[in-house]
């Protein structure tokens, strides 16, 4: 699994209010209590996932969406009243907190690893759930290959703080469970131009990078993935865009940022594993480009996996033939995918 989105676990009916209680908490101690109630649910999910995926890597992305997405709308008085009653909290406190978490531009706002900086208790709980589940299954003889990934990193300083949180939490679990060694991979998503350009500074802290090409395209172009449909046809018609950049990677800028990041990252960490996570991972033309710049793997929607596998095989064959001097094979090999 190239991307396990932990936020989907929180939305289930039997646990959403536990997470809402943590979000609405005024003090870290109060938040800790709510997160402890949520921990068994998270751990149970990881037990199931790791067991099914025995012997295969599972890349778990820590919480990414802004917190307001887990709460009622600020002006939904009926739902706010019901939530306050269920959580036994003053209505005014709930309403004020929900309004305070509103964001004008959540895509570039308080989300991703920024949540780990401001609410470290959330990330610590998730790491505990991952490591406890992994160790329990390892003791039963199950081969578990967990990978913990930070989303939306933009600064080395963020990475240093959160890497310490992840490894300290994992070590606490290891010592408590008397396990011989801490066993997991650690990495980050590259979703912002700044992160791509400082790949050499980020790589020494990581086992892997995963390009989030959807967000990287948004933040490079300044296009909203959700709204591009309102002008995409006109841009293609006038020749401004040749293709939808969210379907096929833009090599001129987004691709160049990726190439730069790969080169700089491997300059300071030669063992760095590099992947792509996003719908581009299932696009044949994009997959070929990823292969050319040294990407190791792609992750995409399940229905696109067969196409991605086929495209990756073609790219590998093409590279081998081109390296042997037979340069006229490009169109012949790629034609069936056109």
C-alpha angles and dihedrals in degrees: 000000000000095000126021106184107211094191091073088063091059095055095065114114097242094057111024093092091052089057092044089054089054092049092049094047115119098203132041091239091056090047091051092056092052092046091051087058089052096046097081091054093051092045092049091054092052092047089057095044096046092047093052091045095047111166094009129098119256115198109206116197113208117230113310115166121085113265096244088072089071094053135071118269112277093243097044095104094174094055092042090053092048092048093050089051095048092049094040091235130138111269092227092055092051093047094047092048093049091050091047091056094054113117131200093209109017093171088070097023140081099338143103118025089351085077089055090054096048098032104029091163090071095055092042091055091050093050090050090052092049096047096041091051092047094050094046091055094042088056087056091053096259115143107232124184107186122182121191117208131191116214130220098009114175105162139047089226091059090050094050093052096045096042088057090050092050096047095042091051092047091050091051089054092046092051093045093049091042092232117166098234144358108256120189141098122244128207149139141237117247103215103138131065091234092057091049092052095050095045090126090060095045099043099073089064095050144070091201147007123214117196111222093205096182093060093035089057091047094049094044098048097030087232122140111229089212095050105034089096089073092068107011095098092052092048092050092045092052093045096245089122125024094197141002102283090211090059101041121028117253102236097189097065114355090040092047090053088052093048091049092049093049093049095045094042094052090046089069098028114031091182094056113135113214128198142166125233119189142063090294085072088073097046112100096213092049093046090055090053092047089054091051094054094048105262111161101206145357130220121202143150112306094246090057096051096093091052091046092051092049092047092048090051091050091049091051092049092047092051091050093049094045091050089054091054100257097125099162095076099084099092093037094054098042098039097091090061095052 
